Amino acid sequence: MGLTQSQACEQGYEVQVSRFPFQANGKALGLGDAAGFVKLVSDARRGEILGVHMIGPEVTELLPEYVLARNHELTLHEIVRSVHAHPTLSEALSEVAARPTSPGCK
């Protein structure tokens, strides 16, 4: 959903990227389906969500949270402050928002 890392760079955003593997999610491990990850592309200056890419268990159920957040211009901080119960797959959405790790443009 949204922009890819390359598209965000081409559009001039100060891109940051974070990834969270489902292997680190207790619910995914409990389901026996821990392959995959969530990748989040955001603007480093404002924390704006630019795009999200998900591969893994029940990602079609997880995607609407980020669609809603992007449509209402929520930031990474606001995602992190939202309740993501434990153990749930949705914890991955909070974890990835809490860890913007790498500069996205080279």
C-alpha positions as CSV (number, residue, x, y, z in Angstrom):
1,M,0.0,0.0,0.0
2,G,1.3,3.5,-0.8
3,L,4.7,4.3,-2.1
4,T,7.6,1.9,-2.5
5,Q,11.0,2.9,-1.1
6,S,12.2,3.9,-4.7
7,Q,9.1,5.9,-5.4
8,A,9.4,7.9,-2.1
9,C,13.1,8.6,-2.9
10,E,12.2,9.8,-6.4
11,Q,9.5,12.1,-5.0
12,G,12.1,13.8,-2.8
13,Y,11.1,12.5,0.6
14,E,13.7,12.1,3.4
15,V,13.0,8.3,3.5
16,Q,13.5,6.0,6.4
17,V,12.8,2.3,6.3
18,S,12.0,-0.2,9.0
19,R,11.4,-3.9,8.9
20,F,10.0,-6.3,11.4
21,P,10.1,-10.1,10.8
22,F,7.1,-12.3,11.8
23,Q,9.8,-14.7,13.3
24,A,9.9,-12.2,16.2
25,N,6.1,-12.2,16.7
26,G,4.7,-14.6,19.3
27,K,1.4,-15.1,17.6
28,A,3.0,-16.0,14.3
29,L,5.2,-18.5,16.0
30,G,2.2,-20.0,17.8
31,L,0.4,-20.3,14.5
32,G,3.4,-22.1,13.0
33,D,3.5,-19.5,10.3
34,A,6.3,-17.1,11.0
35,A,7.6,-16.6,7.5
36,G,7.5,-13.0,6.2
37,F,7.9,-9.5,7.4
38,V,6.4,-6.0,7.6
39,K,8.4,-3.2,5.8
40,L,7.4,0.4,6.5
41,V,8.5,3.3,4.4
42,S,8.1,6.7,6.1
43,D,9.2,10.3,6.0
44,A,12.0,11.0,8.5
45,R,11.1,14.6,9.0
46,R,7.4,14.3,9.8
47,G,7.0,10.6,10.7
48,E,4.4,10.4,7.8
49,I,3.6,6.9,6.6
50,L,4.4,6.7,2.9
51,G,4.0,3.0,2.2
52,V,3.9,-0.4,3.8
53,H,4.7,-3.8,2.4
54,M,3.6,-7.1,4.1
55,I,4.3,-10.7,3.5
56,G,3.1,-13.2,6.0
57,P,0.2,-14.6,8.0
58,E,-3.1,-12.8,7.8
59,V,-1.6,-9.7,6.3
60,T,-4.8,-8.9,4.4
61,E,-6.4,-8.5,7.9
62,L,-3.5,-6.2,9.1
63,L,-3.2,-3.9,6.1
64,P,-6.4,-1.8,6.8
65,E,-4.8,-0.3,9.9
66,Y,-2.1,1.3,7.8
67,V,-4.5,2.3,5.1
68,L,-6.6,4.1,7.6
69,A,-3.5,5.7,9.2
70,R,-2.2,7.0,5.8
71,N,-5.7,8.3,4.8
72,H,-5.9,10.3,8.0
73,E,-2.2,11.4,8.0
74,L,-1.3,9.7,11.2
75,T,2.4,9.4,12.2
76,L,4.5,6.5,13.3
77,H,4.3,7.9,16.8
78,E,0.5,7.6,16.7
79,I,0.6,4.0,15.5
80,V,3.0,3.1,18.4
81,R,0.7,4.8,20.9
82,S,-2.3,2.7,19.7
83,V,-3.1,-0.5,21.6
84,H,-1.8,-3.7,20.0
85,A,-2.7,-6.5,22.3
86,H,-0.3,-9.4,23.1
87,P,-0.1,-11.9,21.6
88,T,-1.5,-10.8,18.3
89,L,-0.1,-10.5,14.7
90,S,-1.0,-6.7,14.9
91,E,1.9,-6.3,17.3
92,A,4.2,-6.4,14.3
93,L,2.5,-3.2,13.1
94,S,3.5,-1.4,16.3
95,E,6.9,-2.9,16.4
96,V,7.8,-1.8,12.9
97,A,6.6,1.7,13.5
98,A,8.7,1.9,16.7
99,R,11.9,1.1,14.9
100,P,12.6,3.3,11.9
101,T,16.1,2.1,11.3
102,S,17.8,2.9,8.0
103,P,18.0,5.8,5.6
104,G,16.0,4.8,2.6
105,C,17.7,6.7,-0.2
106,K,21.3,6.4,-1.4
